Amino acid sequence: MFDYETLRVIWWALLGTLLIGFAVMDGFDFGVAALLRVLGRTDDERLVLLETIEPTWEGNQVWFILGGGAAFAAWPALYAVSFSGMYLAIFLVLLAFIVRPVGFNFRSKIHDARWRNLWDAVLTVSGIVVMLISGVAFGNLFLGVPFRFDGNLRMTWHGGFFDLLHPFALVAGLVSLTMLLAHGTCWVAYKADQTIADRAVRVGRWATLAYVVFYVLAGIWLAYGVAGYAIVGPVVTNGVSNPLYKEVAHGSSWFASYMQYPWFWLAPVLGVLGAIGVQLSIGKKGLACFIWSSAMVAGTILSAGFALFPFLLPSSIDPRSSLTVWDASSSKGTLGVMLGATAVFLPIIIIYTSWVFRVLRGRVTLEHVRQSGHMY
């Protein structure tokens, strides 16, 4: 039905869609967890916050699994290089994912302040770690990461964990952190008891303002302080997946793709409009605020993906080894079969997720928590 070039573009778009789905659906969970001790002044209030996300957080992680599965099956070279080279960073993210369910399940098992404070801290730190490191990882994509392929496509990595903590990457991490904190406050303003919701409104406005500052700073830095990559010479879009079959120049602008495809500018516009929408609607129209914050998240991720296109993982030490949409995918047959499976199962996931959120609509009140005996 589709040629190889079209399938590659479709799977690039699907990978972006899954990343957005993960950031929107699981991002507010992390935001709420990170603000647990800020928005919740008493144990009852913190239980309210946890109950706004406890019934859905596990289902939301389906998007994370789908994203990892898509990278493994559709972009095996991307999966191999990133998971091998960024092993420690990815391990920290996975560790945060591992301790979260323990915190959710164990926190209320013992009625002891020290016990609950411990798991509150675990949930808070796990939320911050995932949000911050995810943004730092995105920032490093623009800087390029230190890997290369030899003639037999064996990959070697020439950096360490602390090499990833470049100032620009840290700014990107702050973009992710403040964006998802604001997203979490919109969820709290929509779902939590009014006392806690009012507190979330104040925090959300500051978080959104900080997001805009860091987002604009990252954009200016990317335009004037970070050299981009460009494929030079003829671009083979239907060829075999071998990154060494191309030539790459380092030193162009990351915004070259925006000049080539002007409609790409809709992405950063969507991100900024989403932030403005959050400022105007938070505390007034709960669901509208959450929709605006979701648009902010989607616009931010899309703006980064559009700037990188067609690169997936640039190499800082051997630009020719950089992975692109045109040379890092699985075979045409694999992409076609997986597209058929995705066309069947992705709508099912969206439908049952929508149904769950509809069933669980309504606020979680302090009265409800007190009547339930402080247990889930």
Secondary structure, DSSP 8 states (H G I E B T S, - for coil): ---HHHHHHHHHHHHHHHHHHHHHHTHHHHHHHHTHHHH--SHHHHHHHHHHHTTTHHHHTHHHHHHHHHHHHH-HHHHHHHHHHTHHHHHHHHHHHHHHHHHHHHGGGS--HHHHHHHHHHHHHHHHHHHHHHHHHHHHHHH-BSEEE-TT--EEE---GGGG--HHHHHHHHHHHHHHHHHHHHHHHHHB-HHHHHHHHHHHHHHHHHHHHHHHHHHHHHHHHS-EEEEES---SSS-S-GGGSEEEEEE-TTHHHHHSGGGGHHHHHHHHHHHHHHHHTTT-HHHHHHHHHHHHHHHHHHHHHHHTTEEE-BSS-GGG-EETTTSS--HHHHHHHHHHHHHHHHHHHHHHHHHHHHT-S-B-HHHHHHTTS--
